[in-house]
Amino acid sequence: MINLILFGPPGSGKGTQAARLVEKYELLHISTGDLFRYHMKNDTLLGQKAKQYTEKGELVPDSITIGMLRDKVEENPDVNGYIFDGFPRTVNQAEALDKLLGSKGTSISALTELRVSDEEITTRLLLRGKDSGRADDQDVEIIKNRIKVYKEDTIPVALHYAQIDKAFIVDGIGSIDEVFDRLCQRIESVKATIE
């Protein structure tokens, strides 16, 4: 079983690459955004609790997010592994994820960060904003703040996994195929050490 955390700032290509990795390695893609939307749309108990926070513009507490993750993992016990997208964002979340996976007899295999310069991210998001119409992708100041928040949140999480030699950086510049090939090379080297 291989369990990956795919990290990358907004505009790094993380979503595109996650979809390709899911297909190649037959992993279950777990996105916290998707989980929130599912639980709120279906008015589950966890969704109702999450909605109380999101309606006020507050962050959903870790206990609720972890509850949603636990449900998803327990609903899919026979997968080849997981790819976590958008989670964990804090060291507390990373420790909770480690504990959850440990209770299932597995662990994170690697945190892989798509590294892209701030300038490239800004260019990509502005282009995406023109195509998608997303307001947050059309304002340079909002983009700069999103990059800042990403760095502040993720550096401690990456260090958490670096301390146990499970954090890797992959160059996120190049064509979709080039970046995918780099990710696969890294994943294959990780797989070789755990098989």
Order of alpha helices (4+ residues) and beta strands (2+ residues): beta-alpha-beta-alpha-alpha-alpha-beta-alpha-beta-alpha-alpha-beta-alpha
